[in-house]
Amino acid sequence: MRKILAILFLIAGVIALCGYGAKHHARHMEQIVADGASGAVAASVHGLKTTVGGRDIEVSGLADSAAERDRILETLDTVEGRRVVRDRMIVLASASPYTFSAEKTDKGVTVSGYMPTDIAREGIAVILDRDVPELELASGAPGGWTIVAQDGLSALGKLNNGQLSMSDTTLSISGEATTPADGEAALAELKDVPPGYAVTTSLDYLDDGEPIDFQIVYSASDGASVNGKLPAGLTPENVADALGLASISGDPSIAISGDPSSVLAALKILSSWLAEFETLKLMLGSDNGFGLTANASPGADVELLNSALSESLDGADAVTIEAASDLPPEGTSRVNAATGETEVLTAGYWLPQMDFVVGYGQCRDKANALLAARNVNFVTGSARLDARSLRVINAITSLVMKCVQSGDLRVEVGGHTDSQGDSASNMQLSQDRAEAVVEALIRRGVPVEAIAAAGYGDTKPMADNDTEDGRAANRRVTLAFTQ
């Protein structure tokens, strides 16, 4: 009995051992097949997947091309121990030409075109910080495509706006950068584009990167122009307005930085002096420093004009004023750009034209109105006409000439002072000042026999000498016509 039991136990052990060996061998073979299948698809472009049941292999996913699918199937056929290979692969469509484009506006960046892999599309999404489902997967991309597309998009991102276009191995990028330095920084993103790619670029700039440097050129006969590079906020219209001119020519560029306030302040100061000049050139730089060169109108006191303008333009690096030269022929007519008055060159002076019916009353009223609007001023304590006297002396000349020649009138130029100081000295000073005006008028063509000077000192005040305004009103020149 014991023998029988031993034999049965032995038989059962052998049977169990055989079953275990068969099952272990099957698992071993399945693992061999699975490892071989995984190795066959490891280098696939889009990450093909394999599953193994027993010794049967199923391959699924996206094949980059028919050639890749065939290559995968051929490799799977060589897997040791495999029995059946089931193909569940989908072949990715091919694009030709292979294109990608992007546009940057103030609303953001839009993209369209193809990407060779999901990983490449995710890289674009990282750059844009958003998903890009609009980019279609397609095969056929040239080598290095993903890097070139990402570098091109990075370059576009550094522009203010622009377009990126890729077609096979050509890339073009155009747009606007703030400065050339910004444009260079954007294009530096393309420095690693691999050989074989053709890159074209076309950039415009808000600012040429050059320092602020411009000049304003003025002519009493021809008006003004501005050229060069203006600071931000300064336009030709601003310049004309600050100078008191109706318009200004020129086509300057305008920087994206800079403070126009100091320039405008200087121009507004200059506007009150502009009528004293034949020509003028004002040059300004990035440090807000400026220099001025000019030719004074005929008859101006160049020394006083230079001193007074230098003081007014306190920030000027240099002010150089010379006497007028190269005047046109006698009798030439023009419209003065600063004053708007029609002037005629007479005896070497630009005299404004006056159109009125001549008569004693009209001449008297015109003289009173003229001197109320434009006072004749002198250097303190002297009979020297001040730096701003030219226009009023020229206007007085035109008025007196018309009244003398057409109305057969005579004129007395009276000099008056305030009550400060010695009366006798004031009388002499007023006489000297009246004579200075008479001499200026005679030089301009007023007949000697038709004009006389008289000093009245402080004997005929027209206002209260106890106030500064009153004293200023009493320091005056008068014109008195007689028939």
TAUR-V414271 format. One record per helix or strand. SS is the DSSP state (hx for helix, st for strand). FROM is the first residue (numbers start at 0). TO is the last residue. Records with the same first field share a line. If there is no record, write none. Layout:
# TAUR-V414271
SS = FROM-TO, FROM-TO
This chain:
# TAUR-V414271
hx = 1-40, 65-76, 117-127, 144-156, 179-189, 235-242, 260-270, 273-275, 301-311, 359-372, 389-406, 422-442, 447-449, 467-473
st = 48-52, 55-62, 84-90, 93-93, 98-104, 107-114, 135-136, 138-138, 160-166, 169-176, 197-204, 212-218, 222-229, 248-248, 252-253, 276-284, 289-295, 315-321, 332-334, 341-345, 348-351, 377-377, 384-384, 409-415, 450-454, 475-481
